[in-house]
């Protein structure tokens, strides 16, 4: 007699709920590791299209393509900073020194009572904290050296882990993808593939657009600051381009840095006081960044990420507070992806087609709009004659 080894429906539900709870607990207790694995997956996701392009253009195998792209990326990551350091060093030193001078001046100003009308404000505590933070930045206290070394060592170890995980993900990308789809029941695999394709299109469009915007903004602002004679123009321009990757928050920080340098150094040729040069820098920055937001960004980004601008601002601020720069960088495509997933789930729960455009874009012209082709009309006219 053949034994029935299938689990009962109740036991399967119990095991499923237990596995979900265990997975959530793992994400919570190993959140540091999960965050670094997410970074590795993000980088691998960016490099995978390059590998696929290389395989399509050459006769290299997957393993050979992965090795070429991976080790070329490592060489580029190590060699590019070394090559650019002599170029950026002098200007970076000027920018850092100006920011430190601005911090000292601000601390000295706050150390005195500030009178506005008949009111007097005492901000000496802020000034003391600002000066302490600056001194700690310039010369860490002896008791801070050991934690600093420990943090640096842990960071180096996590970097090595991320590098190895990236290589493993790239080497086994197709197997991982096939394994993920194997978890889906066969009747739903086509829908899962379509859902994956839509989310992938969102991420790729967002990332491509951000990289193009970063390059354009960096080049444009470098040229503009050079024309205006602002010291450290190359560094400030590159900072503006890099900070563009963090929407809303990044441009604000970039204009603060540029205005601070202009306030201390002024311009090499504009015959105005430093205060008015800083105001001019802010005005030019606002004009250019708004041109980017209202004209350039919609053209480059297209309509892949449909989100309200106010909602984008709020979620970016919250993500910056909770997860830092990485959270601010990823929150927009993450929210857009969740919107696609929730839309799919909502339509499935309501018994509708899986995706909104399934069958909804089929257009049939009304009878009065349907005209026969020109040749058919000529033949019809001849036959009547």
C-alpha positions in Angstrom: 0.0 0.0 0.0 1.4 3.4 -1.1 2.0 5.8 1.8 0.6 9.3 1.6 3.5 11.6 2.6 1.8 14.9 1.7 1.4 17.4 4.4 -2.0 18.5 5.4 -3.2 22.0 4.4 -3.2 23.2 8.0 0.4 22.0 8.6 1.5 23.7 5.3 0.0 27.0 6.5 1.7 26.7 9.9 5.1 26.0 8.2 4.6 28.8 5.8 3.7 31.3 8.5 6.7 30.1 10.6 9.1 30.6 7.7 7.8 34.1 7.0 8.2 35.1 10.7 11.7 33.6 10.7 12.6 35.6 7.6 11.3 38.8 9.1 13.2 38.1 12.3 16.4 37.5 10.3 15.9 40.8 8.5 15.6 42.6 11.8 18.4 41.1 13.7 20.8 41.0 10.8 19.8 44.4 9.4 23.5 45.5 9.0 24.3 42.5 7.0 21.1 42.8 5.0 21.9 46.5 4.2 25.3 45.5 2.8 23.9 42.6 0.8 21.4 45.1 -0.7 24.3 47.3 -1.7 26.0 44.3 -3.3 22.8 43.4 -5.1 22.3 46.9 -6.3 25.8 47.1 -7.7 25.5 43.7 -9.3 22.2 44.8 -10.9 24.0 47.8 -12.4 26.9 45.7 -13.8 24.8 42.8 -15.2 23.5 44.7 -18.3 27.2 45.5 -19.2 28.0 41.7 -18.9 25.0 40.9 -21.1 26.1 43.5 -23.7 29.6 42.1 -23.7 28.3 38.5 -24.2 26.1 39.7 -27.1 28.9 41.5 -28.8 31.6 38.9 -28.3 31.9 35.2 -28.1 32.9 35.3 -24.4 31.3 32.9 -22.0 29.3 34.2 -19.0 32.2 33.5 -16.6 34.7 35.3 -18.9 32.5 38.3 -19.3 31.9 38.5 -15.5 35.7 38.4 -14.9 36.4 41.1 -17.5 33.7 43.5 -16.2 34.3 42.8 -12.5 38.0 43.2 -12.5 37.9 46.1 -14.9 35.5 47.8 -12.5 37.9 47.2 -9.6 40.8 48.6 -11.5 38.7 51.6 -12.5 37.5 52.2 -9.0 41.1 52.1 -7.6 42.8 53.9 -10.5 40.4 56.7 -11.2 40.7 58.4 -7.7 44.5 58.0 -7.9 44.6 59.7 -11.3 42.3 62.5 -10.3 43.8 63.2 -6.9 46.5 65.6 -8.3 43.9 67.5 -10.2 41.4 67.8 -7.3 43.9 68.2 -4.4 44.6 71.9 -4.6 41.0 72.9 -5.2 39.7 70.5 -2.6 42.1 72.0 -0.1 40.8 75.5 -0.9 37.2 74.4 -0.5 37.8 72.6 2.8 39.8 75.5 4.2 37.1 77.9 3.3 34.4 75.8 4.9 36.5 75.6 8.1 37.0 79.4 8.1 33.2 79.8 7.6 32.6 77.5 10.5 34.9 79.5 12.7 33.4 82.8 11.8 29.9 81.4 12.4 31.0 80.1 15.8 32.5 83.5 16.7 29.3 85.2 15.6 27.0 82.9 17.6 29.2 83.3 20.7 28.0 86.9 21.1 24.3 87.7 21.9 22.3 88.5 18.8 19.9 91.4 19.0 16.9 91.6 16.7 14.8 94.7 17.4 14.2 94.7 21.1 14.9 90.9 21.5 18.2 89.4 22.5 19.1 85.8 21.6 21.8 83.8 23.3 23.2 81.1 21.1 26.5 80.5 22.9 25.7 76.8 23.4 25.4 76.4 19.6 28.7 78.1 19.1 30.4 75.9 21.6 29.1 72.7 20.0 30.1 73.9 16.6 33.6 74.6 17.7 33.9 71.3 19.4 32.7 69.5 16.3 35.2 71.3 14.2 38.1 70.5 16.7 37.0 66.8 16.8 37.0 66.8 13.0 40.5 68.3 12.7 42.1 66.4 15.6 40.2 63.5 17.1 40.7 63.0 20.9 42.8 60.1 22.1 39.8 58.3 23.5 38.1 58.6 20.0 41.0 57.0 18.1 40.3 53.4 19.2 36.6 53.6 18.2 37.6 55.3 14.9 40.1 52.5 14.1 37.5 49.9 15.0 34.9 51.5 12.8 37.4 51.8 9.9 38.4 48.1 10.3 34.7 47.0 10.3 34.1 49.1 7.2 37.0 47.5 5.4 35.7 44.0 6.2 32.2 44.9 5.0 33.7 46.3 1.8 35.5 43.0 1.2 32.2 41.1 1.9 30.4 43.4 -0.6 33.0 42.8 -3.3 32.9 39.0 -2.9 29.0 39.0 -2.9 28.9 41.1 -6.0 31.2 38.6 -7.8 29.1 35.7 -6.6 25.8 37.4 -7.7 27.2 38.2 -11.1 28.6 34.7 -11.6 25.3 33.0 -10.7 22.8 35.7 -11.9 20.9 33.4 -14.3 20.6 30.6 -11.7 19.4 33.0 -9.0 16.8 34.5 -11.3 15.6 31.0 -12.4 15.4 29.9 -8.8 13.3 32.9 -7.9 10.8 32.2 -10.7 10.8 28.5 -9.7 9.3 29.5 -6.4 6.2 30.8 -8.3 3.5 28.3 -9.2 3.5 27.5 -13.0 0.2 29.2 -13.8 1.5 32.5 -12.4 5.0 32.5 -13.8 4.1 34.6 -16.9 2.5 37.2 -14.6 5.6 37.1 -12.3 7.9 37.6 -15.4 5.8 40.6 -16.5 5.9 42.1 -13.1 9.6 41.6 -12.9 10.1 43.2 -16.3 8.0 46.3 -15.3 10.0 46.8 -12.1 13.3 46.3 -14.0 12.2 49.0 -16.5 11.5 51.4 -13.7 14.9 50.9 -12.1 16.9 51.0 -15.3 15.1 54.1 -16.5 15.7 55.8 -13.2 19.3 54.8 -12.9 20.2 55.7 -16.5 18.5 59.1 -16.1 20.3 59.8 -12.8 23.7 59.0 -14.3 23.0 61.2 -17.3 21.8 64.0 -15.1 24.8 63.7 -12.8 27.2 64.1 -15.7 25.4 67.0 -17.3 24.9 68.9 -14.0 28.6 68.3 -13.0 29.9 69.6 -16.4 27.5 72.6 -16.6 28.2 73.8 -13.0 32.0 73.3 -13.4 31.9 75.5 -16.5 29.6 78.1 -14.9 31.8 78.4 -11.7 34.9 78.7 -13.8 33.3 81.5 -15.9 32.3 83.3 -12.6 35.8 82.9 -11.2 34.7 81.0 -8.1 37.7 79.2 -6.4 37.5 75.4 -6.4 35.2 75.5 -9.4 36.1 72.0 -10.5 35.4 70.4 -7.0 32.2 72.4 -6.5 31.0 71.4 -10.0 31.6 67.7 -9.4 30.0 68.0 -5.9 26.9 69.5 -7.6 26.8 66.6 -10.1 27.3 63.9 -7.4 24.7 65.5 -5.1 22.2 65.4 -7.9 21.9 61.7 -7.3 20.1 62.6 -4.0 17.0 64.5 -5.2 15.9 67.6 -3.4 18.4 67.2 -0.5 21.5 67.1 -2.7 21.0 70.4 -4.6 20.4 72.2 -1.3 23.7 71.0 0.2 25.6 71.8 -3.1 24.4 75.4 -3.2 25.2 75.9 0.5 28.8 74.7 -0.2 29.2 76.9 -3.3 27.7 80.0 -1.6 30.0 79.4 1.5 33.1 79.4 -0.7 31.9 82.5 -2.6 31.1 84.3 0.7 34.7 83.8 1.9 36.7 84.0 -1.3 34.5 86.0 -3.7 35.3 86.0 -7.4 38.6 86.3 -9.2 37.2 89.0 -11.5 33.7 90.1 -10.6 34.0 93.6 -9.0 31.5 92.9 -6.2 31.8 92.2 -2.5 31.9 88.6 -1.4 28.3 88.9 0.0 26.9 89.9 -3.4 29.0 87.2 -5.2 27.5 84.6 -2.9 24.0 86.0 -3.7 24.8 85.8 -7.4 26.0 82.2 -7.0 22.7 81.3 -5.3 20.7 83.0 -8.0 22.6 81.3 -10.8 22.3 78.0 -9.1 18.6 78.3 -8.6 18.0 79.2 -12.2 20.1 76.3 -13.5 18.8 73.7 -11.1 15.2 74.7 -12.0 16.0 74.5 -15.7 17.2 71.0 -14.9 14.1 70.0 -12.8 11.5 71.4 -15.2 13.0 70.8 -18.6 16.0 68.5 -18.6 14.9 65.9 -16.0 11.5 65.2 -17.6 13.1 64.7 -21.0 15.8 62.3 -19.6 13.7 60.4 -17.1 10.7 60.1 -19.2 7.5 58.9 -17.6 8.8 55.7 -16.0 8.4 56.9 -12.4 4.9 58.4 -11.8 5.0 60.1 -8.4 3.7 63.3 -7.0 6.5 65.9 -6.4 5.4 66.7 -2.9 5.3 63.0 -2.0 8.8 62.5 -3.4 10.1 65.4 -1.3 8.6 63.9 1.9 9.8 60.4 1.4 13.3 61.6 0.5 13.6 63.6 3.7 12.3 60.7 5.8 14.7 58.2 4.0 17.6 60.6 4.6 16.9 60.8 8.3 16.3 57.0 8.7 18.8 55.5 6.3 21.2 58.2 5.2 22.3 59.0 1.6 21.8 55.4 0.4 18.1 55.5 1.5 17.6 58.9 -0.2 19.1 57.5 -3.4 17.0 54.4 -3.5 13.7 55.5 -2.0 12.2 56.9 -5.2 12.6 53.7 -7.4 11.6 51.6 -4.4 8.4 53.5 -3.9 7.7 53.3 -7.6 8.3 49.5 -7.6 6.0 49.1 -4.6 3.3 51.1 -6.4 3.5 48.6 -9.3 3.4 45.6 -7.0 0.5 47.0 -4.9 -1.4 47.8 -8.1 -0.9 44.2 -9.3 -2.1 42.8 -6.0 -5.1 45.1 -5.9 -6.2 44.0 -9.4 -5.8 40.4 -8.6 -7.8 40.7 -5.3 -10.6 42.5 -7.3 -10.6 39.8 -9.9 -9.4 42.1 -12.7 -6.7 41.5 -15.2 -3.2 41.4 -13.7 -2.1 44.7 -15.2 -4.0 47.8 -16.0 -3.2 47.9 -19.7 -4.3 44.3 -20.3 -7.0 44.7 -23.0 -7.7 48.3 -22.1 -5.7 49.8 -25.0 -7.5 47.9 -27.7 -9.2 50.7 -29.8 -11.8 50.0 -32.4 -12.7 52.9 -34.6 -16.4 53.8 -34.8 -18.1 52.8 -38.1 -18.1 56.4 -39.4 -14.4 56.7 -38.9 -13.5 53.6 -41.0 -12.7 54.5 -44.6 -11.5 52.1 -47.2 -8.0 52.6 -48.6 -7.6 55.0 -51.5 -6.9 52.2 -54.1 -10.0 50.4 -52.9 -12.1 53.6 -53.4 -10.8 54.0 -57.0 -11.6 50.4 -57.9 -15.1 50.7 -56.4 -15.7 53.9 -58.4 -14.7 52.2 -61.7 -16.9 49.2 -61.0 -19.9 51.5 -60.5 -19.2 53.2 -63.8 
